[in-house]
Amino acid sequence: IKTARRYHHVNGNPQRHTLITFKNAFHGRSLGAISATDQAKMRDGFEPLLPGFDYVKFNDLEGALAKIDDETAGFLVETVQGEGGMTAG
């Protein structure tokens, strides 16, 4: 999260701060990582969360590509979705 946002800031594109992540993914227990998940069971009780995340269905390339815009900094991917269930990809 920090690397993607910092990269675009240093390169003159501070508006590129949004990360696209996948529904039911798990990225950790820090506030940033909790903000990156769409799972209510992980987010409840930690609001307000960090802004700047869009969520798409895992294994939906067209849906993910459609989310890319002038504010996109990158993708955050849990390559094997253990927390959200094993998702074939």
Backbone bond lengths (Angstrom), bond angles and torsions (degrees), N, CA, C in turn:
res aa  C-N    CA-C-N  psi(-1)  N-CA   C-N-CA  omega(-1)  CA-C   N-CA-C  phi
1 I - - - 1.456 - - 1.521 108.84 -
2 K 1.332 115.66 -51.04 1.461 119.73 -178.52 1.525 111.38 -65.40
3 T 1.324 116.94 -41.63 1.461 120.30 -178.03 1.521 111.47 -63.24
4 A 1.316 117.57 -46.43 1.466 120.98 -178.95 1.521 111.14 -63.12
5 R 1.322 116.85 -46.00 1.465 119.87 -178.81 1.522 111.27 -67.15
6 R 1.321 116.94 -42.16 1.466 120.58 -179.74 1.526 110.93 -65.13
7 Y 1.316 117.34 -41.76 1.459 121.61 179.49 1.525 110.60 -54.25
8 H 1.314 117.09 -49.67 1.462 120.15 -177.34 1.526 111.55 -70.94
9 H 1.309 117.55 -34.22 1.467 120.71 177.23 1.534 110.33 -63.12
10 V 1.319 116.99 -48.80 1.467 122.11 -178.82 1.524 111.23 -63.68
11 N 1.313 117.15 -31.62 1.461 121.26 -178.25 1.524 113.52 -92.12
12 G 1.340 116.65 17.45 1.457 120.97 172.99 1.511 116.10 81.72
13 N 1.320 117.61 18.36 1.466 121.32 -179.87 1.527 111.09 -127.32
14 P 1.335 118.23 59.62 1.467 119.89 -176.40 1.524 113.56 -63.60
15 Q 1.325 117.85 -17.64 1.464 120.41 178.12 1.525 111.41 -71.44
16 R 1.318 116.84 -15.06 1.467 121.00 179.37 1.522 108.65 -87.40
17 H 1.315 115.92 84.40 1.463 121.21 -174.57 1.524 113.26 -126.29
18 T 1.318 117.73 -8.44 1.464 121.19 -176.39 1.527 110.74 -84.90
19 L 1.320 115.35 135.34 1.456 121.12 175.23 1.523 109.12 -110.23
20 I 1.303 115.63 136.54 1.456 121.49 176.23 1.524 106.81 -94.20
21 T 1.310 115.94 126.66 1.456 121.71 179.48 1.525 108.59 -132.35
22 F 1.301 116.57 174.81 1.453 119.94 -170.29 1.520 112.57 -110.64
23 K 1.317 115.00 145.07 1.463 121.39 -179.23 1.528 110.37 -59.92
24 N 1.324 114.89 142.52 1.468 124.25 179.22 1.520 114.02 68.75
25 A 1.323 118.25 10.26 1.461 120.64 179.58 1.528 110.80 -79.63
26 F 1.316 115.78 158.11 1.460 123.21 176.57 1.519 107.66 -124.91
27 H 1.336 116.65 129.71 1.459 120.59 -177.38 1.518 112.75 -124.12
28 G 1.307 118.15 0.49 1.455 120.64 179.31 1.516 111.37 131.95
29 R 1.332 115.39 -169.46 1.458 120.30 -174.18 1.523 113.78 -119.08
30 S 1.326 118.18 5.48 1.467 119.83 174.16 1.531 108.35 -73.28
31 L 1.320 117.35 165.21 1.464 119.84 -179.49 1.529 110.96 -60.99
32 G 1.327 117.10 -39.15 1.457 119.99 177.38 1.515 112.09 -63.52
33 A 1.325 116.45 -43.71 1.465 120.75 -179.62 1.521 111.56 -67.46
34 I 1.327 116.86 -38.99 1.466 120.07 177.51 1.527 110.08 -65.40
35 S 1.320 116.81 -36.63 1.465 121.02 178.23 1.521 111.31 -65.25
36 A 1.329 116.63 -26.11 1.459 121.41 -177.12 1.520 113.47 -81.91
37 T 1.322 118.10 -5.56 1.462 120.46 178.15 1.522 110.14 -104.87
38 D 1.308 116.19 151.27 1.467 119.87 176.42 1.526 111.37 -98.88
39 Q 1.321 117.68 5.61 1.463 121.12 -176.70 1.528 111.16 -78.55
40 A 1.311 116.17 116.90 1.465 121.20 -179.23 1.520 111.57 -58.11
41 K 1.324 117.94 -37.00 1.468 120.59 -178.29 1.524 111.77 -63.97
42 M 1.315 117.95 -24.29 1.461 121.80 177.84 1.524 111.65 -89.69
43 R 1.330 117.31 -29.48 1.458 122.50 -172.98 1.528 113.55 -89.45
44 D 1.329 117.04 -31.79 1.464 121.40 -174.30 1.526 111.41 -56.95
45 G 1.329 115.02 130.84 1.449 121.57 178.13 1.512 114.67 91.04
46 F 1.337 117.31 -2.00 1.461 121.27 -179.05 1.527 113.11 -116.20
47 E 1.331 117.09 5.32 1.450 121.12 179.43 1.534 109.70 -68.82
48 P 1.331 117.15 151.39 1.468 126.90 -0.38 1.527 110.88 -77.93
49 L 1.314 114.37 142.73 1.457 121.20 -179.64 1.522 110.68 -94.62
50 L 1.316 115.84 168.89 1.457 120.33 178.16 1.527 110.27 -69.45
51 P 1.317 117.69 137.19 1.466 120.13 175.83 1.528 110.47 -79.94
52 G 1.317 115.51 170.36 1.456 119.82 170.99 1.516 115.36 101.14
53 F 1.331 116.95 31.88 1.459 120.49 177.47 1.521 109.38 -130.03
54 D 1.333 116.18 135.78 1.460 123.10 172.16 1.521 106.72 -115.79
55 Y 1.321 116.44 143.64 1.458 121.43 -175.37 1.523 110.10 -117.78
56 V 1.327 115.44 132.14 1.462 120.79 178.45 1.525 109.22 -129.54
57 K 1.318 115.74 161.11 1.460 121.49 179.41 1.528 109.55 -70.74
58 F 1.325 116.58 134.59 1.461 121.91 176.96 1.523 109.65 -61.46
59 N 1.324 116.67 140.78 1.463 123.72 178.39 1.533 112.52 70.16
60 D 1.335 116.18 26.68 1.467 121.80 176.25 1.526 107.84 -121.71
61 L 1.321 115.79 80.61 1.457 121.05 -175.60 1.522 111.79 -59.42
62 E 1.318 117.91 -44.50 1.465 120.26 -178.97 1.524 111.48 -63.14
63 G 1.327 117.54 -40.21 1.457 121.34 177.57 1.516 111.74 -64.25
64 A 1.333 116.40 -40.35 1.463 120.92 178.67 1.527 110.70 -66.98
65 L 1.311 117.16 -45.62 1.467 120.63 179.68 1.523 111.60 -63.20
66 A 1.322 117.26 -33.50 1.466 121.26 179.91 1.525 111.82 -67.03
67 K 1.321 117.78 -23.02 1.468 121.69 179.86 1.530 112.86 -79.55
68 I 1.317 117.82 -17.51 1.465 120.71 -177.37 1.518 109.77 -68.35
69 D 1.335 115.17 127.25 1.463 120.56 176.78 1.528 109.30 -146.27
70 D 1.331 117.12 -166.89 1.463 121.65 -175.95 1.524 113.94 -69.62
71 E 1.333 117.68 -7.36 1.464 121.02 178.37 1.526 112.82 -105.13
72 T 1.330 117.12 -0.21 1.463 120.88 -176.65 1.522 110.95 -76.29
73 A 1.336 115.14 127.13 1.464 121.58 176.87 1.525 111.21 -97.40
74 G 1.332 117.16 -27.01 1.454 120.02 -178.97 1.510 112.15 163.97
75 F 1.332 114.53 -168.83 1.458 122.85 178.99 1.522 109.20 -114.90
76 L 1.308 116.41 146.15 1.457 122.51 173.17 1.523 105.73 -119.04
77 V 1.337 116.87 116.29 1.458 120.75 -170.96 1.527 111.26 -123.43
78 E 1.311 115.96 129.23 1.463 122.77 167.16 1.525 104.15 -93.45
79 T 1.318 116.76 101.71 1.466 120.36 -169.11 1.523 113.83 -63.25
80 V 1.317 117.92 -32.05 1.460 122.00 172.73 1.513 105.87 -120.98
81 Q 1.320 116.71 111.90 1.458 120.26 -175.25 1.520 110.68 -79.83
82 G 1.310 116.80 85.64 1.457 121.41 178.84 1.514 112.41 -77.75
83 E 1.330 117.87 -44.59 1.465 122.49 -177.82 1.522 111.45 -67.15
84 G 1.326 116.85 -41.12 1.457 121.00 -176.79 1.517 113.39 -88.17
85 G 1.310 117.25 3.12 1.457 121.30 -176.41 1.515 109.30 101.73
86 M 1.274 117.42 150.46 1.460 120.90 -179.76 1.522 108.97 -68.81
87 T 1.323 115.84 118.26 1.454 121.61 -177.35 1.520 109.24 -110.33
88 A 1.302 117.32 120.14 1.466 120.58 178.27 1.513 109.36 -67.63
89 G 1.287 117.78 138.08 1.447 120.79 -178.38 1.461 110.24 -136.36
